[in-house]
Amino acid sequence: MASHDWNTLETEAQLHEAILSSNSGPVILFKHSTRCSISAGAWRRMEEVDTDHYSIYWVDVIADRSISNAIEQRLGIRHESPQAILLQDGEVVWARSHYQVGQL
C-alpha cells in the first residue's frame, strides 16, 4: 500500500532513523488506519504532498500499533488516526489529524 517515495515504519529502529533524518530535512510521520474511511481520504491527500520537499514515513496503526504508541511516547503527541506529524531537527513543528491531514 506504500505510495510514491514513502518509507514504512515497522520498527522502533526505523522510527529512530526517521527522527534523525529530520536533521537533514523536513520529515512527515503519517499514521494511517486501514479500517477507516477518514484515513483513506487522508491517504489520498497525503499522496499530493511533494516528496521532493518532505520525506514521508507511514505507519499502519492496526498492524503496527506498538510503533504508533512509540511515536506518541517519543514525541509527546497524543495518538489520533489519521494523523500527520511534521518534524524538523528532531522536533515536532506541526501536527494535524483527521480531515486536516495533508494540509501543509
Long-range contacts (C-beta under 8 A, 24 or more apart in sequence): 1-34, 1-60, 2-58, 3-43, 3-46, 3-47, 4-47, 4-51, 4-56, 5-51, 5-55, 5-56, 6-30, 6-51, 6-56, 6-57, 6-58, 7-55, 7-56, 7-57, 7-58, 8-57, 8-58, 8-59, 8-60, 9-57, 9-58, 9-59, 9-64, 9-67, 10-59, 10-64, 10-67, 11-67, 12-66, 12-67, 12-70, 14-57, 14-67, 15-57, 15-67, 15-70, 15-71, 15-74, 18-55, 18-57, 18-87, 19-74, 19-87, 19-90, 20-90, 21-55, 22-55, 22-87, 22-88, 22-89, 22-90, 22-91, 23-89, 23-90, 25-53, 25-54, 25-55, 26-53, 26-54, 26-55, 26-86, 26-87, 26-88, 27-54, 27-55, 27-56, 27-57, 27-86, 27-87, 27-88, 28-54, 28-55, 28-56, 28-57, 28-84, 28-85, 28-86, 28-87, 28-104, 29-57, 29-58, 29-59, 29-71, 29-84, 29-85, 29-87, 30-56, 30-57, 30-58, 30-59, 30-82, 30-83, 30-84, 30-85, 30-101, 31-58, 31-59, 31-61, 31-68, 31-71, 31-79, 31-80, 31-81, 31-82, 31-83, 31-84, 31-85, 32-58, 32-59, 32-60, 32-61, 32-81, 32-82, 33-60, 33-61, 33-62, 33-81, 33-82, 34-60, 34-62, 34-63, 35-62, 36-81, 36-82, 38-82, 38-98, 38-99, 39-81, 39-82, 41-99, 42-82, 42-84, 42-98, 42-99, 42-101, 42-102, 43-82, 44-102, 45-101, 45-102, 45-103, 46-84, 46-101, 46-102, 48-102, 49-102, 49-104, 54-86, 54-104
